[in-house]
Amino acid sequence: MKLHLSVTLLTFWVIACTNAKRTVQVQYRDYELRASYRTDSVMQQFLQPYTDSLYRYMHTIIGFATFTMYKKQPESALGNFLADGMRAMAEKKAGVHISAAFINYGGIRSAIQKGEVSVEDIYALMPYNNVIVVQKCKGSIVRSLLDHVAGRSGWPCSGISMKIRSRQAQDIVIDGAPLNENAWYYIANTDYIAGGGDNCLMLRGQEQVSSNYLFSDAMVGYVQSLTQNGKAIGAAVENRITYAP
Amino acid sequence: MHLNRRSFFKETVTSCSTLFFSAKAARQLADEKACITLLHTNDMHSQLQPFPMDGGRWQGRGGIQARAALIQEIRKTTAQVLLFDSGDFFQPSPLFSLYKGEPEIKAMSLLRYDAVTLGEHDFDAGIDNLSHQLQHASFAVVNCNYDFSATSMKERVVPYKTFEKGIIKAGVFGIGIDLKGQTQANLYGNTKCLDPIAAANETANVLRTKEYCNLVICLSHLGDKYFDMGIMSDERLAQQSYDIDVILGAHTHRFFDAPRVYKNRRNSDVVVHQAGWGGLALGRLDINISGGGKKNLVHTNTVIIGEKTSD
């Protein structure tokens, strides 16, 4: 029994010694993986079949356009098409009614050419792997976002109509009615904007109810549904955003 | 009975002398410096390929082929290496949309990751998909503040894992962000998110006092720090912790110029680091552990930090 106790004590002592060794020095070095860095052939081989089939997918024709569409402010067919697709698909995915969808104008990096449209053409429109974020916001937050949109000379939007007067949003109609500052709305943005990007600080911290839908995937799905219904890619320019006289 | 007592006596003497020997050996070893190299990534976001040559800021950079070569090189010249990821290895990329994470998990297994924790985007194709893809994982998935007991992730996740490298026993645990408000509720299902600080302190204490780890590492997906101090972050976790030595962070996609050092509740140093995102960088911390002897029994521990200049 005595012996047993001393063994136990000894064990504690050993542990105490072991435990006493603590971090004293840390050297750091971060490696940047530059374009010139050599590649590992095993990993290259592993990845090849995936990237090959990704390549095939990207070159699949999924729709058609009857005219060439460029982005334009304060409103354009291309912008409306993107915002409408974003709203419709996000609504399906999130399972809530989405009152409005927005796309930061600077984020659109390509156009749609007349003729057949491939998956890659859709991915090229906003090539940042953005995801659609649906947020639940008070009307006052929506107004603040729309003032920002007005200050940026108009962004593609869906579900909204408004006028720009001296860089402010006026006559805002959302869900077919004037904006109510105290009502709650679900709105869709890219993760970049929803996280406060482009100085959209009013959106930072607002509750996110959905954030798992790749924007380009949503648009590919939207184009596929248009094609299935025999419709061409596009949207009407219908004075969603205009300058007040 | 007599025999039993005799054999007990014999065994005790044997284990006693073994203990005497290990005590001496441990002390000797403890006087020498022991080094371990922690390599880490975070927020890979399914970016297995280098960034496309589209004139963008990161064009041509990153890619898991280059990372594999770099990690291999480091392993060749460094004896004791652990490789970690702090979550958001999934989404968003067309590759993830097509394969739902299979190549990411397989690639990380090929790279011989030792442990990873989870980010909110890892649930993006649903919790059952995450669980399904993790069948390809040869690494441990650590998290101690998500209660997965009512989900398919139950068998896939452990609160912590320990690694013995020479005289270093490293304990690694994971902390996740509150999923509510970060992602859609139906994606993470019946996962319960518990208080990260309480869970972290409890787990770190187990690693320190029950597992006898001399290096306690937290893989965190909380984010390094926020303008709004009310938001849970690595900074707050570090300051309110007792037993964590190193926090390898994620979520905020930050490229650190140098690791940050915070004082914890015992006035000891906690090192916080993060390595950008998208596989653009590989973080490295070489940790020297020295000491032994009674004076090191004090709880306060100071870290000397510096840039690694030589290979």
Interface residues (C-beta under 8 A of the other chain):
Chain A: L3 H4 S6 V7 L10 T11 W13 V14 I15 A16 C17 T18 N19 A20 K21 R22 T23 V24 Q25 V26 Q27 Y28 R29 D30 Y31 E32 L33 R34 A35 Y37 R38 T39 D40 V42 M43 Q44 F46 L47 Y50 T51 S53 L54 Y57 M58 A94 Y123 P127 N129 N130 V131 G205 E207 Q208 V209 S210 S211 N212 L214 S216 D217
Chain B: F9 T12 S15 C16 L19 F20 S22 A23 A26 R27 A30 K33 A34 H45 L48 Q49 P50 P52 D54 G56 Q59 G60 R61 G62 G63 I64 Q65 A66 R67 A68 A69 L70 Q72 Q91 P92 S93 P94 L95 F96 S97 L98 Y99 P103 K106 A107 L110 L111 E120 H121 F123 D124 A125 I167 I168 K169 G181 Q182 T183 Q184 L187 R208 T209 Y212 N214 L215 D228 I231 D245 V246 F255 F256 A258 P259 D269 V271 H273 A275 G279 L280 A281 L282 G283 R284 L285 D286 I287 N288 I289 S290 G291 G292 G293 K294 N296 L297 N301 T302 V303 I304 I305 G306 E307 K308
